[in-house]
Amino acid sequence: MANEKFYITNAIPYVNAKPHIGHALEFVQSDSLARYYRAKGDDVFYVCGADENSLKNVQAAEKEGISTQALCDRNATAFSDLAKAYDVSFDHFQRATSPEHFKSSQELWGLCEKNGDIYKKKYKGLYCVGCELFYTADELNEKKECFEHPGKPLDEVEEENYFFKLSHYQEHLEKILTSDEYKIVPEHRKNEALGFIKQGLQDFSISRSKARAHGWGVPVPSDDSQIMYVWFDALNIYRSGAPAKWWPADLHHIGKGIIRFHAIYWPAILLSAKIELPKELLVHGYITVGGQKMSKSLGNVVDPMELVKKYGVDAVRYYLLREIPTDGDGDWSEEKFRVRYNADLANGIGNFTSRVLTLAKKAASPFPKGSTPEAGGILTAISKMKSEVATHVSDRKLHEALASIWTLLSFGDRYINSEKPWEMETGCDKQKDVLENCLAILDAAARELAPFLPSTSAAILARPTAPLFPRL
Ligand SMILES: [Zn+2]
């Protein structure tokens, strides 16, 4: 049987500021999925990227008194450094300032134009630079601000722009989302997108004047006076970032703040251009810090690079993957982190590994081959764990997949505590059988753990002598 293709993408963060812990969350979730399918034998391609053609970047650069390009270079590097620090196994990091991205985006524009979905019109509206989005009055809070950026007044903008005939795709979009032809996970996010469609889709502006864009961005082909709306080209990073053979994407992975672009604008643009649709959209939530929204003014922004330096990459990966539900919001606090760490890593997997390996070394391996670890339902427990992990990964519930691995580890703890191999004569056949069973549990857990905690998995399989996770 031929290998299946799995093309996965991260969201395309604005690079107007340094990455925060929410970006680390997205990276480790996507990376675990990419690694899982790779280990399964699929052909995987994993793209991360940076959305650079945003007005936010222009404004951030002006504030710092540097060029927009310099700001993008610096911050795009910070994002790819973050990915590396978290052991994120991306195949390509696509920048929206690259020439191939410009060319691909202009071609996409040309296809939509050829199909009659782009027209020019005078427009007046309320624009949030933070979101790079026009809002209607009923989409704003009582202070007439956007929900994502409270405290920031909207710009009133009036100019002649190109528009995309989104209204034309209303029924078609409703059909592809309802039927899961383009599947949105979790279900409540799918309903949110459908709710938005049912309100009635308005054509949206896909360009702005060169002056308002400060000349920054992808020029509209055949009209020098206009620059593409940043989301028109940003979404196309998913196409320009991978060789054509990978398209369509099997999974776009994004945060809940940008669902409208991915669930509605993007498939509509692709339908217009007659390009195959992506298959699935996975939407993760946000991380609060100590129960509060992360913000510069509260001074509670968590630097994900510092966390890795302090605790090690797998400990932080574990917290993000286990404590934050893949499909919902979660919270970070140092205190919760220490509780999780000590219970699950230092005591749980760390303690089991060290008990089993210390006794196994004394008992003089190699063990007699061929003794089937069936005593006490060990094989059953292992295969149950494996099938649960497979189900949870395909349901995009990585936190549940980890819980299943830890259920097996607890089973291993109970088994070793009831058999008490340390009370047996060192190296006797009975002791070797018990330890062989423990090793089977440990190795099965380590192999399934590989996509989530790659270094820990490799360390266990390499039979460490030093403790994996010293107590905090
Ligand atoms: Zn906003």
Boltz pocket constraint, residues with backbone or C-beta under 6 A from the ligand:
constraints:
  - pocket:
      binder: B
      contacts: [[A, 128], [A, 129], [A, 130], [A, 131], [A, 132], [A, 146], [A, 147], [A, 148], [A, 149]]
      max_distance: 6.0
